[in-house]
Amino acid sequence: MKTNSVAIKGKDSCCGCGNCAISCPMNAVRMDLDREGFEYPTVDEKLCINCGKCIKVCPFEVAKNEPCFNVLSCYAGFYNIDKEHLSTSSGGAATAISKKIIKTGGIVYGAAYTDNYKSIAIKRIDNVKDLPQLKGSKYAQTYKRDTYLAVKQDLAESKKVLYIGLPCDVAALKKFIKEDHNLYTAELICSGVTSQSTHRQFVEQIEKTTGKKITYFTYRNKDKGWCWPSIQAFSGETLSYNKPWYASLAGYAFKTFMRYSCYNCQFKTYNKVDLTLGDFWGLPKTDPRYNPNGVSAIIVHSEKGAWLMSSLDDFILHDATFEEIRNGNPRLHSCLSKPTNREKFGNVFAEKGLIAACDECRIWKDKIKDLVKDLISIINL
């Protein structure tokens, strides 16, 4: 085994960004799916020259050695147009800043469904009418492929670029690109990601059960309000699936079956980004900044981030404090602990699939918790 390559890294120190594969001068690194459906690098020992380039561009190495945290201002915000507001996961801050970038001639990169909603990839958007593709939480790790190379090319052509992704994705991009005055970045408050195989099997199971192809899918429908999201799938005009997120196979898999590096995240204090965006959880209903259709939590880290948040069309901003946002979002500063049944779930999933993994790992306490939450959501407490 080469000692100066990503071949020496364990699964808990690889976020699957692919920097190593696109940076290798010998094309000796490729990203392959493991048995659980997560991407990891494979090094061709015959091609590898042990130059160490793949290690140098690994964001995990940067984050461990370069902690950085800077807060200029914080906000609570949401769209004042109901149709726009309801189509987003929280308040719509990511959509608002995306529109601003595109209207100034820029490009936006973000996560979108592909392959009939069965996979998720980073997509390049240069037209406001295509922005709905980037709306909504996806929960599974995105395929990046040559995304960072495309961003680099756009920047070389002096275009403004907004990249919206998870903290590890943004850290990887900034390690690959270095600094550029036209690059704007927004990280999403993140609990972790499950595998694309989990998402694909979940969608395929809905189609198998209904016998119909899905034409629209969302993990966070707001029919019962922002605080009680439901998964909805449509086949044409027909609602083919509608179930609370936490009581679904996908919801259980997400909290049980994350990428190993998510339990060892190095990006909780690595905020070399312009904005941090997420849900403003914990905001009391009596607070004048509260909106039942969702409120975005916005943390500004730079002057570029301040520019992004200035003069947004149809978007209401209220001052907030970092402490308020942090109190409702523990994942800002700490990782989730690895569940005791994580390995069992992964093994059953790899051998028998999602349904079997949920059936064999979900204990009676989980079922009772989900039932209680479901009852609460029905009466909308």
Number of C-alpha atoms within 10 A of each C-alpha: 11 15 11 17 22 24 18 12 13 11 16 14 19 24 25 25 26 27 28 29 23 21 19 21 15 12 14 21 26 16 19 13 15 11 13 22 20 25 24 22 23 16 22 16 14 7 12 19 16 15 15 16 17 22 21 19 23 24 26 22 14 18 22 13 10 12 14 13 12 15 15 14 17 23 23 25 26 27 27 14 11 10 9 16 21 20 19 27 25 30 31 28 27 25 21 19 23 27 20 20 19 19 13 10 12 22 24 27 23 24 24 22 21 13 9 14 19 18 20 22 19 24 20 21 20 19 15 16 9 10 19 13 14 23 18 22 15 20 20 23 28 27 20 18 16 13 19 24 16 13 23 19 12 17 19 11 9 14 17 20 27 26 24 24 23 24 26 25 25 24 26 25 25 19 17 20 16 11 10 14 10 16 24 20 25 28 24 22 21 22 20 23 23 25 21 24 22 25 25 19 17 20 21 18 15 16 17 11 10 13 12 15 18 22 13 16 20 21 21 23 24 22 12 16 17 22 17 20 20 24 20 20 24 17 17 12 8 11 12 20 18 15 16 21 21 21 19 17 21 25 16 18 27 22 17 23 26 25 26 20 19 23 18 19 25 23 27 19 18 19 22 22 23 24 28 25 24 24 25 25 20 13 19 11 10 8 8 9 18 19 20 14 21 24 28 26 31 31 27 24 21 18 12 18 22 16 13 22 20 12 12 16 12 12 19 18 21 13 11 18 15 16 10 17 24 16 14 15 20 15 15 19 12 16 19 15 10 17 14 9 12 17 13 16 25 21 14 19 23 17 13 11 18 23 17 15 22 19 12 12 17 17 10 9 9 12 12 11 12 18 14 12 16 18 11 12 17 12 8 12 8
